[in-house]
Amino acid sequence: MTAIANTTANTLNGLPLAELGAIPGALAEAPEQGILSFETHTKWLGGLRSRSQVEACEVGGERIARRHSIEADEPTQIFGTDSAPNPQELFLSAIGSCLSAIYAIHATMMGIELRSLEVELRGTLDMRGSLDLAPVPQGFPEVACRVHVEADAEPEQLQALHEKALKTSPNYYHLTSAIPSRAQLVIRG
């Protein structure tokens, strides 16, 4: 995707400069305002289809109502109806979307005008793992990521931006870190 940089006296890359610049000081003064909570509720729709609902998030302890629906399915070749992206495609898209946002934020904070930014992610999995048919990983053994950027900046600045984005992207962190998880079964009668 190519994005046109929005540059006016008050914005860069479509982001408000004054508000973005005020965030570090505001969070130093009230760190609890930087705590964000997200949740989804996923319902099986039959076959390999599901729908996840986003109903709210919390920003600094304040619940913000949101209404988004995300559908998932599988290709027909693996028993789906191909009505939506599959969970792995959604996973890769979530990482790419997060990286894009973080690149835009840090580019803006660094004074770099982006002309275009594209994030490519690719992962290959062996279905035998998810079907418990062979001792192979259940998911991607690795994910390849390539970022294409065109900007008004020196290569060294863009490398610094790249390193900063990878270091600070929440979803890149999720991809590259072991996150403790709790899974509870609730049996309905």
ABEGO torsion letter per residue (X at the ends): XBBBBBBBAABBGGBBAAAAAAAAAAAAABAAAABBBBBBBBBBAEEABBBBBBABBBBGGBBBBBBBBBBBBBBAAAGBAGABBBAAAAAAAAAAAAAAAAAAAAAAAAGBBBABBBBBBBBBBBAAAAAGABBBBABBABBBBBBBBBBBBBAAAAAAAAAAAAAABAAAAAAABBBBBBBBBBBBX
